């Protein structure tokens, strides 16, 4: 076990470095201490996987969407959304849900520069304290850095060009400022993102040996995004008051040339999105540091304005508005109790209200309201090498609405959601676990929205479905994990009334729709393994003798996953996800990272069958630190061979759907910690509250 632990630890890409500067006096005196703790590139915990972005140039050199797609185990498709290790993801930012659909999500993530992100947490086993509406798993995007006891400033830039067809620019700039004094801590993160990209989409009908192009489009897009994220923390004796305000503004435009069976079009569209989020949190702390009471209020609004005009005639084709508001109040309490060897009890409640209105050319065609009241109780216990979690969450839903043609069928229901985990700790950071939880996913307002908020032409339409019903999940998982990087696991999700996207054909018109299917199962097997190159050159015995900086070690990380989407009315075939990441320490402290991702063809991704590998990309990054590690410069090449393209058959139709983006791009990024006159001290605090388990940022209920 000792040798196994030493072997795996050699693969860590981050570590802990502690140094002290001493000034000799009559007696040696400690003059200044600086503690630097670098996160591991990948960290496995019992309920989540944590990916460091702040210190990984190959992830943070472009948009957040580009960085997320490189994560091992994550599958993203333009036609069917985002999954992690077979689990459909609910996306949060700084512990608060985004409440947006996959289509809006891609636009949001594309507009956020990855260098503004600290880390990504994928919570694969959300317990009772997390909303039951999290479905299979939660992807939590952490933008907040640490507030230190001195003024600090960091500047980030990313500049890239793509050369498919002609040059297109992508650039982003952001500044992070934070400080702490004896009264409060503050943080301000602001930035902008400009991106030019092109998308080529074809819809071809293959019937009786004849091929007909129903639609072929060439879209040149320009995206402009601006964001401000701010936070204040006040210490009130042992307690803390946290205030957060975030605002994101997107202004995107597109010129699209389209032609196909019976038509030729030239359209210009514009989309503006204004998202605001306010959070107030009060943390009550007690003499026992494990006893906690948190009270939080959160309000968010999301206003979407989409318009499309025909350029030759200047005729309005689409003019659709969407306005969503969410109010959330919650309370969480936890304290240690004597259960077996030791334990903890947690309980709390939440009230959530969502309002959504959709409008098309002056007509309100959806007025939707959802109210959720919930409470939970969870016990955690230890017995020798065993950890136990047993919890339950009750949620009461009241969902109703009105379209311009009538009322929606109300959904009023109370449901109970149990969860249980048994973990056996084989050794330090080596464990075997069994997990079960029941979850639900409520349809997003974008999926319900009867308006089209996307491009359309005479042969392509997009529409929501106000009659969608919630999806229920039973999630089972078995997993063996060792030292954060090495793991093997299997999970299965059984879903009732699963909401899926489909493309249907009616009189040569392909329609993108959302619908419920009665039942489906998603099976997922995955394995991850680090391999230090030193193992091959020196052997295990000699490798054990070395003492090195883990940031400079050369290694390969291998990931493989197999997914099978079982749906009753189709003959399902699985697909493999492969990811190979290699880090090589070059002379002059240059670090090379190559990342290759490949997803096999012919498998079913819900109702879409991959005709070609729908992820096939090689990304390369060279980075080096300068000026006593204050400046990090990286040079990047994404999709080097321009092989990333998705081609799907839509099951049950003769349609072939092809999508190609200008994903091959080259550029550089810099991260500069601007020198200040303030001397750092040891104390550091998070502007977001600590999680109940193991000190991570908490997820809002």
N, C-alpha and C positions, 0 to 999 in steps of 0.2 A: 504493500500500500504506500510506503514511503517513496519508493521509486516511481510509482505511478503518479503520485502527487507532484513530485519534482519534474517529471516529464511534461505534464500538462501545464504547469506553471510557467515553463519556458516559453509558452506561446502567448503569454499575455502581452497586449499591445500598450497597456498603460500600467502604471504602478504608483508607488508612493516614494517620493524623494524628499528627504529631510536634511537640511543643512543648517549649520549655525556658524555665525561669525563672531569670533571672540577678540576682544581687545585686551592685551596684557596690561595689567596695573600691578600695584604691589601685591594684590591678590588677584588671581585670574577672575575676570568678571564677564558675565554673559551680557554683551552689549545689545545684540539684536538677534532675534530668532525669526526665521521665515519658514512657514510650513506650506509646502506645495503638495496637494493631493490630486493626482491625475486619475480620471476615471478609466476603468478598463473599457476597451473597445466594445466588447460584448460581455454582459454580466447576467448570469442566470440566477434567478431567485425562485422561491417555491411557487409564487403566483404570477411572475412576470419575467420578461426578458428586456434588458436595458441596453440600448445602443447609444454610444457616445457620438455626438456630432461635432461638438466644439473643438475637439482635438484631432479630428480625422479629415484632412484636406480632401481625400478622395470622395467623401460624402458631402462636405459643405462647400464645394466649389461652384455649384450651380443653384438651380431652384430646389426647393424642399421636395417637390414631387420627384425630381431626378434622383435626389439622395435616398428617398424612401424606397424607390424601385430597386435600388442596389442591395437592400437588406436581405440576407439569406432567409428563405422561408416565406417571403412576402410575394404574393401574386397579384398583379394589377392589370386589369383589362379595361379598355375604353367602353366595351359593350356590356360588361357584367360586374364592374366594381372591383373592390379590393378585399383580399383575404390574407390571413396569416396562419400558416400551418393548418389550413383547412377550415379556419374559423372566420366568419364574416365580421368585419371590423366596424365598431362604432368609434368615431374620431372625436377626441377631446383636445382642447388647447389649455394648458396650465390648469388641468383638473376640471375644466368645465366643458360640457358637450357643445359641439358646433351646431347640431341639429340641421344639417344640410345633406343633400343627396350626393351620390357618387359623381354626377355630372358637375354640380356646383363645387364639390370637393376638389376635383381635379383642377378646376380653375383657381380655387383658393390656394391650393398647395403650389401650383405653378407660379403664382404671383408672390409667394413668400420666399425670400432668399434663404438658402440653407444655412448661411453663415450667421443668421440671427437666432439659430436654434442651439440650445445647450445639449439636449438629449431627447431620444424617443423611448418611451416606455410602452411595451406591448404587454398588457395585463391579460394573460392567457387564462387565468383562473379567478375571475372577479367573484369575491365572496358576497355575503349577505349585506355588507355595508355599501356595496356598489349598486347602482340602479339595476333592477331586473331587466330594464329595457336595453341593457348593453349587449344583448344577443349572445354572440359567441365569445368575443374578446373586445378589448378596448385599446386603441392606439392613442396614447397621450403624448402630445407634443409640448415639451417644456421649453419655453423661450426665456424664462427668468433666470438670470445668473445669480451670483451671490453678492450680498451687500457687505462690503468690508469696512473696517474702521478707518478708512482714509478715502480720499477722492481718487477714483480711477476712471480712465477713459479708454475705450477700444474702438478702432475704426476697421471696418471690413469692406472689401471691394471684390467683386467678381466680374470679369469681362470675358465674353466668349463670342465666337463667330461660328456660324454653320455655313457650309459651302455647297449644299445641295441645290442645284439650279442656279443660284447666285448667292452672294454674301448676305447674311442676315446677322444683326447684332443682338446680343443679350448682355445686359450689365445691371449690376445692383450695387448699392452703397448703403451702409448702415453704421450708426454710432451708438455705442452703449456707454452711458454715464451712470455711475452710482457712488454712493458715499454713506457714511454713518456718523452721527454725532451723539452726544449724550442724551438727546431728546428723541430722535427718530432716525430711521434709515430711509433713503429714497433711491429710486432707480428710474431711468428714462432710456428707452430704446426706440430709436426712430430710424426710418430708412425708406428707400424707394427701389423700384424694380422696373426695368424697361426690357421688353423682349419682342423680337420679331421672329416669327416662325411660320412654317408652311405645312399644310395638311392636304394630302391627296386621298380621296375616298372614292371607291367604286362599288357599285351594287350591280351584280351580273346575274341574270337568270339563265340557268342551264336546264333546258327541257327538251327531251326527245333528241338528244345529240346536238341541238342547236343552242348557241350562246347569244344572248341579247343583253346589251348594256343598258340597264334601266336608268342609271345615273352615274355620271363621272364628274367629280368636282375638284377644283383646285382653289384652295383658300389661302390667301396671304393675311396673316393675323398680326396685330400689334397689341400688346398688353402693357398697361401702365398701372402700377400698384404703389400705394403709399401706406405706411403704417406708423402708429405711435403706440407704444406699450409702456405704461407707467405704474409705479407702485410706491406706497408709503407704508412704513411699519412704525408703530408707536409702542414703546414698552411702558406698561402700566404696572409697576411692581413686578410680580411674576407673570402677569398676563400680557397679551399682545393684541393690538388692533391693527388689522391689515386692510388697506384700501388699494384697489386696483382698477385702472381704467384703460381699456384697449380700444383702438379704432383702426379699421382697415378700409381703404377705399380703392376700388378697382374700376378702371375705365378702359375697356377693351373694344377694339374695332376689328372688322374683318371684311375683306373684299373677296367674293366668291364667284368664280366662273363655273357654270354648270351646263352640262349637255347630256342628252340621253334620248331614250325612245320618245319622240314627239315633242321635244322641247329644247330650248337653248336660253340660258338666263345669265344675267350679270347683276349681282345683288351686293348691297353694302349693309352691314349690320353693326350695331353698337350696343354694348352691355355695360351698365354702371351698377356697381354693388357697393353699398355702404353698410358696414357691420360695426356695431358698437357693443361693448361689454363692460358692465360695471359690477364689481364684487366688493362686498364689505364682510369681513370675517373677524369675530372676536374669539380669542382663545383663552379660556380660563384654565390656569394651571394650579396644581396643588403641591403640598409638601412632598408627596410621593410622585416622582416624575412620570410614572407610568399611569397615573390617573389624569384624565383629560376630559374637558368639555369644550366643544366647538360650536359656535353659532354662526351661520353664514346666510347672507342674502345675495342673490345674483339676478341681474336684469340684462338681457341681451336683445338687440333688434337687428334685423337683417332686411334691407330694402333692395329689391332687384328690379331694374328697369331694362327691358330688352325690346329693341326695335329693329326692323329690317325693311329696307326700301329697295325697289327695283331701280337700278341706275338709269336705264334708257328712258323710262317714263316718270321717274321719281314718284312712283306709286307706292303707298304704304302697304307692305305685305303683312307685317306683324307689328303690333304695338301692345306689349304685355307687361303688366306690373305685378309684383309680388311683395307683400309686406308681412313680415313675421316678427312677433314679440313673444318673449319667454320670461316668466317670473318664477323664481325658485327660492324657497326658504328651507333650510335644513338645520337639524341639530344632531350632534354625535357625542356620545359619552362612552368612555371605557375606563376600566380599573382592573388591577390584578386581583384574582381570587384564588383560593386554594382548591385546585382541581387536580387530583392525582398528585404528581410531584410539584407542579406549578401550573398556573393558568391565568386566563383573562376573560372578562366578559365585556361585550360591546353591545350597545343598543342605541337607537335613534329613530328619527322620523324626517319626512320631507313632504313638502307641498309644492306642486309644480303646475303652472298654468301656461298653455301655449295658445296664441291667437294668430290666425293666418287669414289673409285676404288676397285673392287673385283677381286681377282685372284685365280685360281684353278690350281695347279700343273703347274705353269708357263704360263697359258693362262688367259689373261684379259677378263673376260666374263661380266663385267659391268663397264661402264665409265659413271658416272651420275653427272649432275650439276643442281643446283637450285639457282635461283636469286630471291630475294624478295625486293621490294621497297615499303615503307608504310608511311602514314602520318595519324595523328589523331587530333581531336578537341573535347574537353569535357568541359561541363559547370556543375558546382555544385552550388546549391542555397539553402537558408533556408527561410522559411516563418512560423513564430511562431513555432509550434511543428512539422512541416514538413521539411524533407530534400529531395531534388530532385537532380538527376544526369541524364544528357542527353548527349550522345556522339556518335561519329561515327568514324570509322577507315576505310581507303581505303588501300587495298593491291594489288599490281600488281605482278603476278607470271610468271616466265619464267623457265620452267622445260623441260629438254631434256636429252637424253642419248643414249648410244650405247651398245648393247650386242655383243657377238662374232658371232651372227647369223643375226643381223640387227639392225635397229634404233628403239628406243622407240617412241610411239606416243607423240609428244610434247604437253605440257600443258601451254598455254599462255593465261592468263586471268586476268582481273581486277575485284575485288569484293569489295562491300561496306558492312561493318559490324556495324550495329547500336547497342546501348545499352541504357537502361533506368532503373532507380530505383526510387521508391517512398517509403519513410520511414516515419512512424508516430511514434514519440517518446512519449510513454505513460507516462514515468517518467525517472528518471536517470537510465541508463543502462537497460531500458525496452522499446522495440520497436517492431513495426510490419512493415514488408517490403514486397514490390512486386518488382520483378526484371525480366527483359528480356535482353538477349544478343544473338547475332548471332556469331558463331565461325566456325573455320575450323581446320581440322587436316590433315597434309600432311603425307603420308606414311614414316615411318622411313627407313633409309638405310638398316637396318637389315631385315625388312620385304620385301624390294625390292631385296635384295641380292640373286642371284640364287644359291649361294654356300651353302652347308650345314656346319654350324659351331656348330654342336651338334653331339652327338653319333648317329650312325646308325648301323643296321645289315640287313641281307637279308629280314626281314619282317617289318622293320621300316625305313622310310625316312623322312627327313626334307628338305624343300626347300622354298626359297622366291619367290616373284612374281613381276618381274620388271614392269608389266602392271597395278599395283594398281593405283587407282584414289583417289584424296583427298576426305575427308568426311566433309560434311557441317552439322552444328548443329544449331538448334533453342532451346535455353534453357529458361525455365520459372520456377520461384520459388516464393513461398509465405512462409513467416517465421515469427514466434513470438519468441522473445528471451528475457530472463530475467537474468540479473546479471551474465553473462558469462557461467554459468553452466546449467541453465534450459532453454530449448527451445523446440519448436515443429515446424515442417516444412514439406512442400511438394514441390517437384520439378519434372519436366518432361523435358527430352531432346528428341527432334525429329531429327533424323540423316538421311541424304541422302548419299548413297554410303558408308555406314559404313564398315570399314575394320575390319574383324573378323578372328580369327583362327578357322580352322576346321580340323578334323581328318576324312579322307575318306578311304574307303576300295576298293582295286582293286586286284583281284587274290591273296588273302591272304596277301597282302602287305598293311599295314596301313601307310598313308601319312599325315604328318602334313603340312598344307598349309595355306596361307593367301589369302583372297578373299574379294571382295566388295559385299555387299548386297544392294539392291535398297533403302530400307527404314526400319528403326526400331525406336521404342520408348522405353525409359527407364523411368519408373515411380518410384519414391522413396518417401516414407513417413518415417519420423524419429522423435524421441522424446528423450530428455535427462532430467533427474531429479536427484538432489542430496537429500539424506535423512540423516541428522545427527542422530546418535544413541541416542543422548541426548534427542531428541524429544520423543522417546518411553519410556525412563526411568524417565524423569522429567516433560514432558509436555511442551507445547509451552510457557506458562506463566513463568514458572521457568527458562526455557532455555534463555529467554531474559535478565535475570539478570546477566548472566555470562560474564566475560571478560577473554578471553583466547588467547593463541598463536595459530593461525590457523594451524600452521604446526603440532600441536599435537592433533588436534581434531579427533575424531572417526566418520566416516560417510560411507555411501554407495552411489555409483553413478550408476544409472541405465540408460542404453541406449537400445532402440529398434528401428529397422528400417525394413521396408518392401520394397523389390524391385521386379519389374515386367519388364522383357525384352520382349517386344512385337515385334515379327518378323512375317511377313506375311505368310511364308510357314510352320509355326509350331504352335502347340497348346500350347501357353506359359502358364507356371504356375510360380507364384511368390515364393519368399523365404524370411524368416525372419532372421535378424541379431540381436543377443542378446549379450550384454556385461554388466557384473556386476563387478564393481571394489569396493573393500572394504578396507578402511584404518582404522586400529585400533591402538590407542596409548597404548602401553604396559608399565609396570613399567620400571624404569631405562632408560627412554627416548628412548626406542626401538619402532620402527614403523614397523608394519606389514601391507603389502599390498598384497591382493589376487585379481587376475584378471582372470575372466572366460569368454571365448568367445565361442559362439555356433551359427552355421549357419544351418538352417533346410535343410533337404533333399527334393528331388522330385521336386525342382524348376529348372527353366531354367536359366543357366548362359551363355548367348548367345546361342550357339548351343550345349552346354553340359548340361546334366540333372544329377543332383547329386543323385547318388544311396544311398549314406550315407552322414551324415552331413560333409561338407568339411572344417569346422573349429570346433574343439571340444577340447578345451585345458584349463587346469587350471594351472596358474602360481602363485608362492608364493615368496615373498621377505621379508626378515627381515633386517632392517638397523638401524644403530646408529651412531651418531656423537661423536667424541672424540677430545681432545686437543683444547678446546675452538672453536669447530666447524671447525678446520683445517683439520681433518681427518674424512672421511665418509667410513664406512665399511658396506657392505651388503652381505647377504647370500641368494642365489637364487635357486629355483627349477622350471624349465620350463616343461610344459606338464607332470605334476606329474603322471597322470594315463596312459600315453602313448597312448592317444586316438586320436591324431591328424593325420588324414589320409584322402586323397581325392580319391573318387571312382566315376567316371562319365561314363554315357552312352553318346556316340557320336551320336547326333540326325541323324536319317536317315540311320544309319548303325547298324549292330548287334554287335558292338564293346563295350566292357567294359574296361575302362582305370583305372588302380589302381596305386596310387603313395604313397609310405610311406618313410619318412625321419626319421632319428634317432633324433627326436625332444625332447625326454625326456633327460634332462641334469641337472646336479647339479654343483654348484660352488660358487664362491665369487667374489666380485669386491671391489676395493678401489679407493678413490679419495683423494689425499693428496696435500694440499696447502702448498708448501715448504716455511718455514719461511725465510724472508729476513730482512736485517737491515734497509730497507727503511720504513718510516712511511707513511701510506696511507693518501691521501688528498681527498677532496670532488669531484674534477673534474674528470669526466669520459667521454670518447668519443667512438663512434663506429668506427671501422676501415672501415666499409662499410658505404655508404652514407645513410642519413635518408630518409625515405619514405615521400612522399608528404602529406600523411594522417596519423596522429596519431603516428609519430615518429618511425615506424618500418623500417627495412632494405628494400631498394627499390628492385623491380624486374626489370631486364633489359628488354627492349623492343626488 
